[in-house]
Amino acid sequence: MGREFGEGVRHAIKQIHLTHRELAEALDWDPAKLSDLVRGKGGVNEADVKQLLGYCRVKPDEVRRLLALFRESRENGYLQIPAQVHTLITQERLANAITVWSMDLIPGRLQTADYMRALVAATARSESIDYEEIIAAKLARRELFHWSRQYVFFVHEQALRLPVGGSDVMKDQLLHMLAMTQRSYIEVRIVPTSIGAHAGLAGSFTLLGYEKFEPVVYLESKNSSLFLEDAAILATYDEVLKLLDLQALDAEHSKELITSILI
């Protein structure tokens, strides 16, 4: 079930100052049903959601928003417009473990502003999109770097050597990556070009892990982004990460490789 939906439900419950057990009794629900709802495990229908939100006296606009999220989250994947990176930020705030595989580019969370602007300048653009707003939102994700979350970035060596924006931009970008690896909760692992074919050839993705929810995989493309929650699909991505863990250089040798490109 959608993380943003679950967060909205917990906020609604908090406003009425009842424990989950007290609320379940008031709704004549099994406590486990309410627990599954707020933890994003399903087990309810739209009528149940309406009953809960009505009891919590949630305002109509918020009811409509949460019901829309509930309907979307009933599907195993749901689309988000690329400019709506705030949705991804919401998911990252809830996550306690974030694992990224990036095959062609420096991972977004590690990109500098100049690197982002160089990417925008080099690709097809839409007049309807405010790219500076997107860049600002992506830079805001740096605030999420905190010791309470563990980050692992698997990056292919070709991403380090692709001269996005020219030599000066890339030098600053690689120095920024090295600086970020000084934080104990951030690990960068480079998959070297020398090994040839590797487990991540199907493309880049992000795995978000949570304490209170099942994990999700986030995929991003030019025109849309997708959250995947299906257990079988997640198992496939887990296998990819296990193989990348075997194929990538360890953290120290990865830093050495990045440093060698800078020299």
Secondary structure, 3 states (H helix, E strand, C coil): CCHHHHHHHHHHHHHCCCCHHHHHHHHCCCHHHHHHHHCCCCCCCHHHHHHHHHHCCCCHHHHHHHHHHHHHHCCCEEEECCCCHHHHHHHHHHCCEEEEEECCCCCHHHCCHHHHHHHHHHCCCCCCCCHHHHHHHHHHHHHHCCCCCEEEEEEEHHHHHCCCCCHHHHHHHHHHHHHHCCCCCEEEEEECHHHCCCCCCCCCEEEEECCCCCCEEEEECCCCEEEECCHHHHHHHHHHHHHHHHHCCCHHHHHHHHHHHHC
